[in-house]
């Protein structure tokens, strides 16, 4: 029989004789005993049955193998084509330009009437006496129902030392008091208290001095002190005081170390309508130089220069404050005209060490004693007047007993002595 005459097998026979097609790339799975292949006829019958139920259904086929996809980098890994940046021009060096607040010219303050001046004075004396009440109470109790004898003098000596007058001042005061009591034959304890006030006032009077403004302008004033003594606040209060006296004031924020010190002084300047010369992180000596030059050019009456707080033991910072003073002298050979130290009245005998160290470094011309309110150590000024621990008796220009702008007033020996003794 020729190939052309080969009989064509029937579909059933073909199905029975030909196994189910599987992809050539994947080997047929090895049947397990529970999955033994069904007879060819049964497979054909089942396939025909499902074909009649769903004509569109096709027998399940294994998916042909798919070639592994080509990896694609994520978007963030694709390196975009960035145009070359345009050439930049280097900025010019920054110029240290002072930051100034344009002031409003000070309004002349009319002279208060005698009644108003008297009321203001009484108000200040009350605040001073209240501020030093703790010191005064220690003395008041000593003169109640006691005899004028040696026991009283010994109690007074102890109270004076406890008030931080120091041993030298206490001995000197008691020597003068004994002489007065003996000479005037005083037998009343309350009268002894009055005499003690006079003796103490006479002892403090060498420290009493008025801050002179009537001199060639501007009066360049440099302020120093340890951190927390109230230096910047005192500058703000003095700015108001000088303005009330008809003087034009310029402030310099030379404290470039303490956080927010510049902002604090700028705030005081805005409150008082006073110009403030400041630089962001600049050299304090440069700030001081600019302030003096600006004060001379603008015809200011007073230039006050704030400096960073420092301890006397910080030798590198003490050298810096010496530099500030030297630079001020370059701007004006006669300046600074005043070098003031602000001391906290609560520091007691430690204030003597501060005064001595700063005086040796920059040559002090005056003191400002702050925070005398609430302390029992108001007698520290007696120690200064006595020259205790080698301290030079430096004048005390102002004393402060509160945070109010009117709570910084000129030092008057008789008023201070009365407040210390509770009189």
Secondary structure as GFF3:
##gff-version 3
##sequence-region A 1 423
A	DSSP	three_ten_helix	3	5	.	.	.	ID=ss1
A	DSSP	alpha_helix	11	17	.	.	.	ID=ss2
A	DSSP	three_ten_helix	33	35	.	.	.	ID=ss3
A	DSSP	alpha_helix	40	53	.	.	.	ID=ss4
A	DSSP	three_ten_helix	75	77	.	.	.	ID=ss5
A	DSSP	alpha_helix	114	131	.	.	.	ID=ss6
A	DSSP	alpha_helix	133	140	.	.	.	ID=ss7
A	DSSP	three_ten_helix	141	143	.	.	.	ID=ss8
A	DSSP	alpha_helix	150	162	.	.	.	ID=ss9
A	DSSP	alpha_helix	166	184	.	.	.	ID=ss10
A	DSSP	alpha_helix	189	204	.	.	.	ID=ss11
A	DSSP	three_ten_helix	205	207	.	.	.	ID=ss12
A	DSSP	beta_strand	219	224	.	.	.	ID=ss13
A	DSSP	alpha_helix	231	244	.	.	.	ID=ss14
A	DSSP	beta_strand	249	254	.	.	.	ID=ss15
A	DSSP	alpha_helix	261	272	.	.	.	ID=ss16
A	DSSP	beta_strand	275	277	.	.	.	ID=ss17
A	DSSP	alpha_helix	284	298	.	.	.	ID=ss18
A	DSSP	beta_strand	302	307	.	.	.	ID=ss19
A	DSSP	alpha_helix	315	331	.	.	.	ID=ss20
A	DSSP	beta_strand	338	344	.	.	.	ID=ss21
A	DSSP	three_ten_helix	345	347	.	.	.	ID=ss22
A	DSSP	alpha_helix	350	362	.	.	.	ID=ss23
A	DSSP	beta_strand	366	370	.	.	.	ID=ss24
A	DSSP	alpha_helix	380	385	.	.	.	ID=ss25
A	DSSP	three_ten_helix	388	390	.	.	.	ID=ss26
A	DSSP	beta_strand	396	400	.	.	.	ID=ss27
A	DSSP	beta_strand	408	410	.	.	.	ID=ss28
A	DSSP	alpha_helix	413	420	.	.	.	ID=ss29
###
